[in-house]
């Protein structure tokens, strides 16, 4: 099983699926704000808390059914699970949900790609076997070039910036990247599915508490809104579980580089479902840069795996 999860085509298929799911979250969250009539910061954080707590519960039920017994971490693992939940779920999505409300889905999708660069950089600094090779540098530069190209507005870059919007999204990217490195470290001793389930529930629970402290409340409940919340929970449970398993069996750089696909999916799906402009030559050029960058990092990653 481990060997299969290290095959390039398996990593490609599973990582791309995760990116597609996460990309769909941009328009889904914005639509959720409308369906639940969410207009305050506290309500947005509370909405995030419901989503991730539910996702963690779903993952726990799946893990319990697979293991045919209750899955409870050992005492020594709780500190790691709590720290990951706070970083990867609470901090990331406090910043993400507030930032997304103050910018477009297209722009948020693009900014998200910087988490890929941060993840590879953090892995290089923290993990001994994660080297910043020439191929990875070129791959990251190409990926970032794709991000810049897709944000071009005519011959100018859309440089409008608000700390509560784009600034918070950058902070979410840093939390996401650091969480990816922690996941790589913690899954050496903790089952990936158990780690995912509990970190989502803990991180989601903290989000609920923070949202309530901020005065958040969701008063408009509709059937379409509940279906959307269910979809957001399912995509989180699925994507986080798969991503965590991939990080357990592969170098961070080999998996994280696929994060450049999230803005491509996010831009296209935001255009389709939110009516934001997205069809242009920029998308194709950006996708080409991202694809070549992914290929370069994977080629180098494959060589490192053979050496290890």
C-alpha positions in Angstrom: 0.0 0.0 0.0 2.8 2.4 0.9 4.6 1.8 -2.4 1.3 2.6 -4.3 1.0 5.9 -2.5 4.4 6.8 -3.7 3.7 6.2 -7.3 3.7 9.4 -9.3 0.4 8.8 -11.1 -1.3 7.9 -7.8 0.0 11.1 -6.1 -1.1 13.0 -9.2 -4.6 11.7 -9.2 -5.2 11.9 -5.4 -3.5 15.3 -5.0 -5.4 16.8 -8.0 -8.7 15.5 -6.5 -7.8 17.3 -3.2 -7.1 20.5 -5.1 -10.3 20.3 -7.1 -12.3 19.9 -3.8 -10.4 22.7 -2.1 -10.8 24.9 -5.2 -14.6 24.3 -5.1 -14.6 25.7 -1.5 -14.1 29.3 -2.7 -17.4 29.7 -4.5 -19.1 27.3 -2.0 -18.2 29.4 1.0 -19.3 32.6 -0.7 -22.6 31.0 -1.7 -22.9 29.8 1.9 -22.7 33.3 3.2 -25.7 34.2 1.1 -27.8 31.1 1.9 -27.2 31.5 5.6 -27.4 35.3 5.5 -24.0 35.6 7.1 -22.8 39.2 7.3 -20.7 39.5 10.5 -17.2 38.3 11.2 -18.3 36.2 14.2 -20.9 34.4 12.1 -18.3 33.6 9.4 -16.0 32.1 12.0 -18.9 30.2 13.5 -19.9 28.9 10.0 -16.3 27.6 9.6 -16.4 25.9 13.0 -19.6 24.0 12.1 -18.1 22.9 8.8 -14.8 21.5 10.3 -16.3 20.0 13.4 -18.7 18.1 11.2 -15.9 17.1 8.9 -13.9 15.8 11.8 -16.9 13.8 13.0 -17.3 12.3 9.6 -13.7 11.3 9.4 -13.8 9.8 12.9 -16.8 7.6 11.9 -15.1 6.4 8.8 -11.9 5.7 10.7 -13.8 3.8 13.4 -15.7 1.7 10.9 -12.5 0.9 9.1 -10.7 -0.1 12.3 -13.8 -1.8 13.7 -13.2 -0.2 17.1 -13.1 3.1 18.9 -10.1 5.2 17.7 -8.6 7.2 20.6 -5.1 8.7 20.5 -2.6 7.8 23.1 -1.9 10.3 25.8 1.4 11.3 24.3 -0.2 12.1 20.9 -2.8 14.7 22.2 -0.3 17.6 22.3 0.6 17.1 18.6 -3.1 16.7 17.6 -4.1 19.8 19.4 -1.2 21.9 18.0 -2.0 20.8 14.5 -5.7 21.4 15.0 -5.0 25.0 16.2 -2.6 25.7 13.4 -4.1 23.9 10.4 -7.8 24.4 11.1 -8.4 27.2 13.6 -5.7 29.7 12.6 -5.9 28.9 8.9 -9.6 29.2 8.6 -10.1 32.2 10.9 -7.9 34.1 8.5 -9.4 32.4 5.4 -13.1 32.9 6.1 -12.6 36.6 7.1 -10.2 37.3 4.2 -12.5 35.6 1.7 -15.4 37.8 2.7 -13.3 40.9 1.9 -12.1 40.0 -1.6 -13.2 38.0 -4.7 -13.2 34.3 -5.0 -10.9 34.5 -8.0 -8.3 36.6 -6.2 -8.5 34.5 -3.1 -7.9 31.4 -5.2 -4.8 33.0 -6.6 -3.3 34.1 -3.3 -3.8 30.6 -1.9 -1.1 29.3 -4.2 1.6 31.0 -2.1 1.0 28.3 0.5 2.7 25.9 -1.8 5.9 28.0 -1.9 5.8 28.5 1.9 5.3 24.7 2.5 8.3 23.8 0.4 10.4 26.6 2.1 9.4 25.5 5.6 10.1 21.9 4.8 13.6 22.8 3.6 14.2 24.7 6.9 12.7 22.2 9.3 13.0 18.7 7.8 16.4 17.2 7.2 15.6 15.2 4.0 13.6 18.0 2.3 16.3 19.8 0.3 15.6 23.0 -1.8 17.1 21.7 -5.0 17.4 23.6 -8.3 14.5 21.7 -9.8 12.3 22.6 -6.9 13.3 26.3 -7.0 12.6 26.4 -10.8 9.3 24.5 -10.2 8.2 27.0 -7.5 9.2 30.0 -9.6 7.1 28.7 -12.5 4.2 28.0 -10.3 4.4 31.5 -8.8 4.8 32.9 -12.3 1.5 31.2 -13.2 -0.1 32.8 -10.1 1.2 36.3 -11.2 0.1 35.8 -14.8 -3.4 34.8 -13.8 -3.7 38.0 -11.8 -2.6 40.3 -14.6 -5.2 42.9 -15.4 -4.3 44.1 -18.9 -0.6 44.9 -18.5 -0.9 45.7 -14.9 -1.2 43.5 -11.8 -4.3 44.0 -9.8 -2.5 45.4 -6.8 -5.5 46.5 -4.6 -4.8 45.2 -1.1 -6.7 45.2 2.2 -5.1 43.6 5.3 -8.5 42.2 6.3 -8.9 40.7 2.9 -5.7 39.8 1.0 -3.6 40.2 4.1 -5.6 37.6 6.1 -5.4 35.2 3.1 -1.6 35.4 3.1 -1.7 34.6 6.9 -4.0 31.6 6.1 -1.4 30.4 3.6 1.4 30.6 6.2 -0.7 28.6 8.7 -1.6 26.0 6.0 2.1 25.6 5.0 3.3 25.2 8.6 0.5 22.7 9.1 1.7 20.6 6.2 5.2 20.3 7.7 3.7 19.4 11.1 1.6 16.8 9.4 4.6 15.2 7.9 6.3 15.1 11.3 3.3 13.9 13.3 2.2 11.1 10.9 5.5 9.3 11.6 3.9 8.3 15.0 0.2 8.8 14.6 -2.2 7.1 12.2 -3.0 9.7 9.4 -6.8 9.2 9.6 -6.9 9.5 13.4 -4.8 12.6 13.2 -7.1 14.1 10.6 -10.3 13.3 12.5 -9.2 14.7 15.8 -7.4 17.8 14.5 -10.5 18.8 12.5 -12.8 18.3 15.5 -10.5 20.2 17.9 -9.8 23.0 15.4 -13.4 23.2 14.5 -14.5 23.3 18.1 -12.1 26.2 18.8 -13.6 28.0 15.8 -17.1 27.6 17.2 -16.0 29.0 20.6 -14.2 31.9 18.9 -17.2 32.6 16.7 -19.6 32.7 19.7 -17.2 34.9 21.7 -17.2 37.3 18.7 -21.0 37.4 18.9 -21.6 35.2 15.9 -25.0 33.7 15.2 -26.5 31.9 12.2 -30.3 32.6 12.2 -31.3 31.8 8.7 -31.5 28.0 8.1 -32.5 26.7 4.7 -32.5 23.2 3.1 -30.1 24.4 0.3 -27.9 25.9 3.0 -27.8 22.7 5.0 -26.9 20.7 1.8 -24.1 23.2 1.1 -22.8 22.9 4.6 -22.8 19.1 4.2 -20.9 19.3 1.0 -18.3 21.6 2.6 -17.8 19.1 5.4 -17.5 16.2 3.1 -15.0 17.9 0.9 -12.9 18.9 4.0 -13.0 15.4 5.4 -12.1 13.8 2.1 -9.4 16.3 1.0 -7.7 16.5 4.4 -7.7 12.8 4.9 -6.2 12.1 1.5 -3.7 14.9 1.7 -2.6 13.8 5.2 -2.0 10.2 3.9 0.0 11.5 0.9 2.2 13.7 3.2 2.8 10.6 5.4 4.3 8.6 2.5 5.9 11.4 0.4 8.2 14.3 0.8 6.3 17.6 1.5 7.6 19.2 -1.7 6.3 16.4 -3.9 2.8 16.7 -2.5 2.7 20.5 -1.8 3.6 21.5 -5.4 0.1 20.4 -6.5 -1.2 23.2 -4.4 -0.6 25.4 -7.4 -3.6 23.6 -9.0 -6.0 25.0 -6.3 -6.1 28.5 -7.7 -6.7 27.2 -11.2 -9.7 25.2 -10.0 -10.8 28.0 -7.7 -10.7 30.6 -10.5 -12.6 28.5 -13.0 -15.2 27.4 -10.4 -15.6 30.9 -9.0 -16.2 32.0 -12.6 -18.8 29.3 -13.2 -20.7 29.6 -10.0 -20.2 33.3 -8.9 -20.2 34.8 -12.4 -16.7 36.3 -11.9 -14.6 36.8 -15.1 -12.2 33.9 -15.7 -12.1 32.9 -19.4 -9.0 34.2 -21.0 -5.6 33.3 -22.4 -4.1 34.0 -19.0 -5.8 30.9 -17.6 -4.2 28.7 -20.2 -0.7 30.3 -19.8 -1.0 30.1 -16.0 -2.0 26.4 -16.2 1.0 25.6 -18.5 3.4 27.3 -16.0 1.8 25.4 -13.1 1.9 22.1 -14.9 5.6 22.4 -15.9 6.4 23.4 -12.3 4.7 20.4 -10.9 6.5 18.1 -13.4 9.9 19.5 -12.4 9.3 19.1 -8.7 8.0 15.6 -9.1 10.9 14.6 -11.3 13.3 15.8 -8.6 11.2 14.2 -5.9 11.3 10.9 -7.6 15.1 11.0 -7.7 15.3 11.8 -4.0 12.9 8.9 -3.1 15.1 6.5 -5.0 18.2 7.8 -3.2 16.5 7.5 0.2 
